[in-house]
Amino acid sequence: MSLQRKMKAAIQRRKLRVRARLNKDVPRLSIFRSAQHIYAQVIDDREHRTLVSCSSQELKNLSGSKKDIAHAVGQELARRALSAGVQTAVFDRGSFLFHGRVQALAEGLRQAGLRV
């Protein structure tokens, strides 16, 4: 098995392991991070639809480090979620470690009042 195939398999196993431990009764807050941007969305798995979403591409006039931008995205997503009636969500980090930009986004969510 090639190294690239092994890495993809490891990422997929980690994503499924994280997702299997989540509570299905509460909306899921899914994170995706690319090299340049960060994306987050609150998903209702019962109805299979996205309730609210936010990304660093949507927000204009953001400056600072990528962690600062991720923090601002978290705060904006929390505002949108609270206005949509979502008070609590489970944090689905996917295959990403809870460190750096993912952690900054979670802190922004908590500061804005969303229980994660």
WOBELPE-V373417 format. One record per run of one state. SS is the DSSP state (@ for helix, = for strand, . for the rest). FROM is the first residue (numbers start at 0). TO is the last residue. If there is no record, write none. Layout:
BEGIN
SS:FROM:TO  SS:FROM:TO
END
This chain:
BEGIN
.:0:1  @:2:19  .:20:26  =:27:32  .:33:36  =:37:43  .:44:47  =:48:54  .:55:64  @:65:82  .:83:86  =:87:87  .:88:88  =:89:91  .:92:99  @:100:110  .:111:113  =:114:114  .:115:115
END
